Amino acid sequence: MSNPQDNDVPALRYRQPKGVEQYGIEAIPDDKKTVRWWDVSFMIINFLINPGMILVAGGAVAAGLSFWAAVATVLAGIIIAFGAYSIMATVGVDYGLPGQVGTRITFGLRGAQWIPSALHVISSVYWFAFQTVAGALGIIAVLRALTGHTLNFALVSVIFAIVQAAVALVGYDSVKVLARIAFPTKIILTVVFITVLMTHNDPNYAPGAVLGLDLHIPWQWSVIALWLNSVVSAWLSMITNASDFCRYSRSRGDMWMGTMAAAVLGALITAFVGCYAAVASGGNDNAFDVIARITDNPLLLGLVLLYIVLDNWTINVLNLYTAGLALVNMVRRLGRFWATVGLSLIGIALSLLPELVNGFTGFMTVMGNLFAPVAGVLIADYLFCKRRRIEVAELFAKKGRYWYWSGFNWLAVGWTIAGFLLYSVLPDAAVPSVTCLVTVGAGYLLTASLLAKRSPRLRTANAPVTTRHDLDRPTAAPASSEIRTGAES
């Protein structure tokens, strides 16, 4: 079956260059859904194994956690976040839609543009800059060990950011190819680096010293909760674009297997490397500084440099790619390519600020404050109100079933605001991101069920979709006036 917009050629409408991915917020045709679980897995693992997350894992140790407590905290945070993430990823598998368009079923056509999409643009651009700064600092440390000279941070960071942005501009196929190349390389290099750390002649680096050091150290819940909340918050910020990675997937099985297996493996690798280096060095250095300091082997230092570059490249390509789709959901006339260009320029400018690496927990607390209630509302509505059934054409139809009240589902907006306030008063020990997600989701489901009895618009939005998802797409493209959203009309 064809998409609602098969007759509308994106390349002509958006004036995008040839050779780049042309699909933006349009649904992907079924015949293009050929990606298997391993490609999804490679992308997710590459997304998780990166300098920023390694830095975060080491930061948990520096904050007072033992090795095993820090590893368990990072792993638990990833599993919680990716459980929620995978639920929303089914929107991409079933309907070929990017995640930001999928949020229209819950927030309304205009509400999706100005709440989840706007939040994701901000979050992803920050992540791009954060990862670039962390990677640039690692590159400078390695080159200093190789040459004895300290390169200018601004120069390294900007060049690094530009190189990363180039792949994101091309689109999904370039992301997939890069992931295939980077995955085996990064796994091999990770094994090499762990071996170097474990065989260093300083007794503090010995496996027995690092892995057994915390046997007598109590696990402090106050510190665990703080870092668990930071990790969950960081990855909940990806829930609104979970579909972006999976809308070319062949089946739900490919998505579930590729995503969850990759989440666990990627989290374990990231946490192990970051925590091992932090414990061995006394808890104050990131893994790349430690490796650069304990070896003078030029070949090994070159491998560290390659690792940092691949790490950043693979994650930041996805950051910009998904941010571009979110911006197109807000301003469709831009097209994916030009939206990504604009956000790349902003991300490159922010990469000039090395202090970004010191603000991770603070920024992630703010993002969790915003994304946790968004995630709770989305999951409750999609799973229980909509029963995972969507009418694709209605997502582009002004005055359609997902129009709600002037393009906004004010019930979803209200619960998002309530969740924001709830998050701000919850203590760290309550793991606010998780508590807020569950509480807001339950509250939205209860009130939506009660109000649907009195609200025709809620009943219309939640009315059963009786056709199979692959028959939801009409064979004829709707009139242009029907596919404009409120912000585009």
Salt bridges, closest charged atoms under 4 A:
ASP8 OD2 - ARG13 NE 2.56
GLU21 OE2 - ARG247 NH2 3.86
GLU21 OE1 - ARG336 NE 3.94
GLU26 OE2 - ARG13 NH2 2.89
GLU26 OE2 - ARG332 NH2 3.74
ASP30 OD1 - LYS33 NZ 3.61
ASP30 OD1 - ARG473 NH1 2.89
ASP39 OD1 - ARG180 NE 2.71
ASP94 OD2 - ARG252 NH2 2.36
ASP254 OD1 - ARG36 NE 3.04
ASP254 OD2 - ARG250 NE 3.71
ASP285 OD2 - ARG293 NH1 3.18
ASP311 OD1 - LYS186 NZ 2.83
ASP381 OD1 - LYS386 NZ 2.82
GLU391 OE2 - ARG401 NH2 2.71
ASP470 OD2 - ARG468 NH2 2.64
